[in-house]
Amino acid sequence: MRFSTLLIPLLSISLLFQGCGEESADEAMVSTANFTLMDTQGKNYTVEKQGTNFTLDAGEDKVVLFDIFATWCPPCQAEVKHLGNLQKKYGDDLIIMGITIEDDKSNAELEAFREKFKGGEYLISNKADNQALARSIASTIGVGQQFPIPLMVLYKNGEYVTHYAGATQEEIIDHDIATALGK
């Protein structure tokens, strides 16, 4: 059997399933959803999605940085200290919300993760809605469902500013936060 004879059916099947489970660009623009997050201290937060906007209920008139991560990921571990530095620098003007994609981590394990990597005081959510929110954000910004981590997405008043996929220098994120805040 010739290679091209096998390749055509495989390509067809691949293309057929390529879009399964992902929002189309049009769906991402018009869909509305609410996600409930809970930080490691037990405080609840609501994230409202309207089209491409994601608004954290505590983030009105603030810059919000969603950090989608996993504790086993080396670049995610490296960014913890930088996120803590940024939260300390910008204080109440910035909310960093870590969104773990792991289902099996306790609040104590997440707190220990942040402490081990000297992360300071930023929020980490540990709730079932984390994965749905991460997928929704990823679809909306066009990185698909198999997105790299860490994936950090910056919003001002719920509106998308920029995103970072993979390891990103603190100075780059700092500059974008300052710009979003008009500083």
C-alpha positions as CSV (number, residue, x, y, z in Angstrom):
1,M,0.0,0.0,0.0
2,R,1.4,3.4,-0.9
3,F,2.0,6.0,1.7
4,S,-0.2,8.6,0.1
5,T,-3.1,6.1,0.2
6,L,-2.8,6.0,4.0
7,L,-2.1,9.6,4.4
8,I,-5.3,11.0,2.9
9,P,-7.7,9.1,5.2
10,L,-5.6,9.9,8.3
11,L,-5.5,13.6,7.3
12,S,-9.3,13.6,6.8
13,I,-9.9,12.1,10.2
14,S,-7.5,14.5,11.8
15,L,-9.2,17.5,10.3
16,L,-12.6,16.2,11.3
17,F,-11.7,16.0,15.0
18,Q,-9.4,19.1,15.1
19,G,-12.1,21.5,16.3
20,C,-14.0,19.2,18.7
21,G,-14.4,20.6,22.1
22,E,-13.2,24.1,21.3
23,E,-15.2,27.2,21.1
24,S,-15.2,28.9,17.7
25,A,-14.1,32.5,17.5
26,D,-17.7,33.5,17.1
27,E,-18.8,31.5,20.1
28,A,-16.0,33.0,22.2
29,M,-17.2,36.5,21.3
30,V,-20.8,36.1,22.3
31,S,-20.9,33.6,25.1
32,T,-21.7,34.5,28.7
33,A,-20.7,32.5,31.7
34,N,-20.0,32.8,35.4
35,F,-17.2,30.9,37.2
36,T,-16.9,30.6,40.9
37,L,-13.4,30.5,42.4
38,M,-12.3,30.0,45.9
39,D,-8.9,31.1,47.2
40,T,-6.8,28.9,49.6
41,Q,-8.2,30.9,52.5
42,G,-11.8,30.0,51.7
43,K,-12.9,33.3,50.1
44,N,-15.2,33.1,47.1
45,Y,-14.8,35.1,43.9
46,T,-16.9,35.3,40.8
47,V,-15.5,35.7,37.3
48,E,-18.0,36.8,34.7
49,K,-17.4,36.2,31.1
50,Q,-19.1,38.4,28.6
51,G,-17.9,37.8,25.1
52,T,-14.1,38.2,25.3
53,N,-14.2,40.1,28.6
54,F,-13.5,38.4,32.0
55,T,-14.4,40.5,35.0
56,L,-13.3,39.4,38.5
57,D,-15.9,40.7,41.0
58,A,-13.2,42.0,43.3
59,G,-11.3,43.6,40.3
60,E,-13.4,46.6,39.5
61,D,-11.1,49.5,38.4
62,K,-8.1,47.2,38.9
63,V,-5.7,45.2,36.7
64,V,-6.3,41.5,37.0
65,L,-3.7,38.9,36.0
66,F,-4.9,35.4,35.7
67,D,-2.0,32.9,36.1
68,I,-3.0,29.5,34.8
69,F,-0.4,27.0,36.2
70,A,0.5,23.6,37.7
71,T,2.7,23.0,40.6
72,W,4.8,20.4,38.8
73,C,5.7,22.8,36.0
74,P,9.3,24.3,36.3
75,P,8.5,27.6,34.5
76,C,5.4,27.9,36.7
77,Q,7.6,27.4,39.8
78,A,10.0,30.0,38.6
79,E,7.3,32.7,38.1
80,V,5.9,32.4,41.6
81,K,8.5,34.8,43.1
82,H,8.0,37.3,40.2
83,L,4.2,37.2,40.8
84,G,4.7,37.9,44.5
85,N,7.0,40.8,43.6
86,L,4.5,42.3,41.3
87,Q,1.6,41.9,43.8
88,K,3.7,43.6,46.4
89,K,4.7,46.5,44.1
90,Y,1.2,47.3,42.9
91,G,-0.7,46.5,46.0
92,D,-4.5,47.1,45.7
93,D,-4.2,48.3,42.1
94,L,-3.5,44.7,41.0
95,I,-5.1,41.3,41.7
96,I,-3.1,38.3,40.7
97,M,-5.3,35.2,40.7
98,G,-3.4,31.9,40.3
99,I,-5.6,29.3,38.6
100,T,-4.3,25.8,39.2
101,I,-5.2,23.2,36.6
102,E,-4.6,20.4,39.0
103,D,-7.6,18.7,40.6
104,D,-5.8,16.9,43.4
105,K,-4.0,19.7,45.3
106,S,-5.2,20.7,48.8
107,N,-5.2,24.3,49.9
108,A,-2.3,23.5,52.2
109,E,-0.2,22.1,49.3
110,L,-0.9,25.2,47.2
111,E,0.1,27.5,50.1
112,A,3.3,25.4,50.6
113,F,4.0,25.7,46.9
114,R,3.8,29.5,47.0
115,E,5.9,29.7,50.2
116,K,8.6,27.3,48.8
117,F,9.1,29.5,45.8
118,K,8.9,32.7,47.8
119,G,5.6,34.0,46.2
120,G,4.5,36.5,48.7
121,E,0.8,37.3,48.9
122,Y,-1.2,36.8,45.8
123,L,-4.3,34.7,45.4
124,I,-4.5,31.1,44.3
125,S,-7.8,29.5,43.4
126,N,-8.5,25.9,44.2
127,K,-12.0,25.2,42.9
128,A,-13.6,22.9,40.3
129,D,-14.4,25.9,38.0
130,N,-10.6,26.4,37.6
131,Q,-10.3,24.2,34.5
132,A,-13.5,25.5,32.9
133,L,-12.3,29.1,33.4
134,A,-8.8,28.2,32.0
135,R,-10.3,26.6,28.9
136,S,-12.6,29.5,28.4
137,I,-9.8,32.1,28.7
138,A,-7.6,30.1,26.4
139,S,-10.3,29.8,23.7
140,T,-11.1,33.5,23.9
141,I,-7.5,34.6,23.4
142,G,-7.0,32.1,20.6
143,V,-4.4,29.7,22.1
144,G,-6.7,26.7,22.0
145,Q,-7.3,23.9,24.5
146,Q,-3.8,22.5,24.5
147,F,-2.3,25.8,25.7
148,P,1.2,26.0,27.3
149,I,1.6,26.8,30.9
150,P,2.2,29.0,32.6
151,L,-0.4,31.1,30.7
152,M,-0.9,34.5,32.2
153,V,-3.6,36.8,30.9
154,L,-3.9,40.5,31.8
155,Y,-7.2,42.4,32.0
156,K,-8.1,45.9,32.9
157,N,-11.7,46.5,33.9
158,G,-12.5,43.1,32.4
159,E,-11.1,43.9,29.0
160,Y,-8.2,41.9,27.6
161,V,-4.8,43.7,27.6
162,T,-2.3,41.0,26.7
163,H,-1.2,37.5,27.5
164,Y,2.1,35.6,28.1
165,A,2.6,31.9,27.2
166,G,5.5,30.2,29.0
167,A,8.2,31.7,31.0
168,T,8.1,35.5,30.8
169,Q,10.5,38.1,32.3
170,E,9.1,40.0,35.3
171,E,10.1,43.3,33.7
172,I,7.9,42.6,30.7
173,I,4.8,41.9,32.8
174,D,5.7,44.9,35.1
175,H,5.8,47.2,32.1
176,D,2.4,46.0,30.8
177,I,0.8,46.3,34.3
178,A,2.1,49.9,34.6
179,T,0.9,50.8,31.1
180,A,-2.6,49.3,31.9
181,L,-2.7,51.4,35.1
182,G,-1.6,54.5,33.2
183,K,1.6,54.9,35.2
